[in-house]
């Protein structure tokens, strides 16, 4: 998801295509299936809605990556595919009250703690005896 991790300057990239998004989701599904195959229940979390993030911030904006409509499409497709193709996996909405750390997309420590509590509550409720 971060082009500059591959030594490609972000400004030299183009926005994600549907194929790019599906490829990313394919990788997540493969990873989730590997966890299920060894008896681990993977926990996936969704994306906050575009109204809770600000894609215009950080490094001159995320124009090279995604716009609001595509962000929401990606989040909806991610959830739909994960829940359909990995029904034994958990999919949690952990971003109620999402706050970003000023860069538009990465959560604050407070938001991370709230998300961690949702995940911990799920694990406690669903732990094997």
ABEGO torsion letter per residue (X at the ends): XBAAAAGBBAAABBBBBAAAAAAAAAAAAAAAAAAAAAGBBBBBBBBBBAAABBAABEGGEAAAABBAAAAAAAAAAAAAAAAAABAABBBBBAABGBBBAGAGABBBAAAAAAAAAAAAAAAAAABBX
